[in-house]
């Protein structure tokens, strides 16, 4: 199976129904000594 088929859009193609983000960005909390930042 090709990655573009699995993601719902080809490389560099914008699609509002895209099933995955392929640019490596993801939201996550920051863990610090002072606590967790959301």
WOPEBEL-V638762 format. One record per pair of residues at least 24 apart in sequence whose C-alpha atoms are under 7 Angstrom apart, sorted by the first residue. I is the first residue (numbers start at 0). GAP is how many residues later the second one is. If there is no record, write none. Layout:
I,GAP ; I,GAP
This chain:
none
